[in-house]
Structure formats: structure tokens, C-alpha cells
Amino acid sequence: MEARIRHTLSDVFDADVAQQATLDNLGGHASLRIYWRIHLPTDLEPPRAFPRGESTLMAMVLPEGVDPMASAEGNSSDAPRPRELPFVDVQRYLADIGLPVPSIDRVDMERGVLLLEDLGDELLEHAVIDAGDDDEALRDIYREAIDLLVRFQCSVRDAKQKGNTSTIAFDRRFDRELLLWELHHYLEWGLKARLGDDMIASVSDELGDCFRHLVDELVALPQTLVLRDYQSRNIMRKKNTWILIDFQDALVGPFVYDLVALLRDSYVHLTTSTVEVLVDHYIQRGRAKGLEWCGDADEVRRAFYLQTIQRKLKDAGRFVYIDREKNNASFLDYYGPSIQYVRGALEQLDDFDELTSILSNVETEFEA
């Protein structure tokens, strides 16, 4: 893998720079992509000067033997095959409409290496940890993230009104089939793989009916472009600016999807009262910026709870899948909290009693 990076560096700079550069493997979390920090030699001069005047770069290294155009998260069945790497396609669109994203310095698809702007090490998650027990400081951090989300949604709206939909993301969507597939991902891995077919055979049909009811409501919500994984490990701060870093799986989906991803993040626990305050902040900011779906606060809150159920059941199933199929058990600790988010959302809805009853009987983490 290091050799692939050095060959790409040699193309951008020269063989001496490529050889002298220091490479630090930063891993890839749940992704198959591996990230490396590149420390360039300190004596570069034009025309080999540092990009942006900075002495470090990031290398995104794509896995070998895996289709780089495919999404690990799944897409609608009628989505066209991308003509270029989705990360590159969506980054260009987001940059074009004025959103903060990392610069791309080189795309080397032959070797599966992208050279990117180094954003440093500060994740939103780190800022949350630094806030400690200061609830107001914590809420202020999330208000900034919500303001960026509203900015994103408004920028997409404005660009679309001008006819700018120049990204593969608009050709993909959270349609009924994909939303149901994610819920059945939970059924397959969160329930069947953990508990066995016999434990849930008697409720599978009823659970499927509940899932279809839920999805019917989600597909009826106002739709917009969603980033899909807008959460604490996918937002970074550089020079006091929050920057989007995970957007290659963007697609059209329910307007509330990214808000749920942010406030019901698997890696950060927010209290119910804090979530309520932050949902209200989203509504207020959205109204101020003319987002039409923010007109009815009660409808936004209901949409938030509905999407929480769908997203967190999917997440729970995904964590087991990653353990069983990818031999990575590091996400299993987040299974129980995800189910508790589902339970909390169901408590706010008065027309999903059957789903509540089924999960309370078969999901071992539901009453934890």
C-alpha cells in the first residue's frame, strides 16, 4: 500500500520527494478505505511547492479487489452506475455550491490512491468530549453542526432552482425498496443472526407489516439531498471551520435523515432534553432560511422520530453484520444504545404500538 502512495507522489512531485516523504497509517474506522497522512520533505520549492502552503497531505487508498464505484451502504436498484468515483463527483458538486469540503489534489484510479487536503485531527466527536459536562457548550457545538446542515440544505435547494443538479447523488434515492432493505438488514443480522430463526419466526410477518407502515410515511416526507452519514466522526474542524468529509454515498432522501444521523449518532449520547432543544434549533433555523418543511414543528418532530426508528434499526443490524462478516467487533458496543434510541422514538409515537410490542418481546436490548 505504501508503494502505491509513493508512486502517486512521484507523479505529482518527483521520485526524490516520494522517497523522502513520511507516511503514517491512520486506518479507516468502518470504511474499507484506508487513510494515510503524508509528511512531505521540508525543502520543497516551486514547481514542487506544498499544496496550499501546507507540508502534509492525506492519502485515501481504495481497497484492492473491490468495485470502487459501488456503495457499501446500498443504493436504489435503478441508480445508474457512476462514471467516476462518487467521492470525486459529489465533492466537486458540494464545492461548486459553496460547501466546505476537503480539496482533492490528485485522483490516481490506476493505483487506487487519492491525495487530499489534510484537515488535521479534530473531529466533532473530539469537541464533544472536550465539552465534558458543560451542557450549554455541548449544545453550542451541535448548533454549529445544525447550522452547517441547514446551509447545506439551502445551498442544494438554491442550486437546484438554478438547474444545477450535476452530481450522481441526484440519480440515487432512499426509495421504498432501499429503506425496507435496511430494515430487513436489521431483521437478518440484528435478530436472526443473534437470536436464531426460531425465536422470531412467529413475528416476522407482523414485523414486515410494521416496517412497511413506517416506510410509507418516510417516502411521503419532503425529500432533499442527504449526506447519509452526517455525524460526529464525519465532520472535522480546520481553522475554526467545520468541514464535511463523508459524502460519497449522498442521495435523495427524507429531509430529516441527516438531522437524525447527527443527533442520534451511535458514537455520542445526547440526552432527550438536549435532542429536543436541538431539533427546535433546526426548526427555527430552517424557518429563518425558508426551508418549507420546517413550517410545521410538530410534523418535523414526528418525522424525526420516524426516521430515528428506521435509521437506528439499520445501524444495529449493520454493527452485527460488520462483526460477523468483516471480523470487526468494535461496533457491537453501540448495538444496545441504538435499540434504546428506537425505544425512545417509539415512546413519542402513539400509532406504532404493534412494533413496540414485537420489539419488547423479541429484542433483548429493548428493555435494557
Secondary structure, 3 states (H helix, E strand, C coil): CHHHHHHHHHHHCCHHHHHHCEEEEEECCCCCCEEEEEECCCCCCCCCCCHHHCCEEEEEECCCCCCCCCCCCCCCCCCCCCCCCHHHHHHHHHHHCCCCCCCEEEEECCCCEEEEECCCCCEHHHHHHHHCCCHHHHHHHHHHHHHHHHHHHHHHHHHHHCCCCCCHHHHCECCHHHHHHHHHHHHHHHHHHHHCHHHHHHHHHHHHHHHHHHHHHHHHCCEEEECCCCCCCCEEEECCEEEECCCCCCEEEECCHHHHHHHCCCCCCCCHHHHHHHHHHHHHHHHHCCCHHHCCHHHHHHHHHHHHHHHHHHHHHHHHHHHHHHCCHHHHHHHHHHHHHHHHHHHCCCCCHHHHHHHHHHCCCCCC
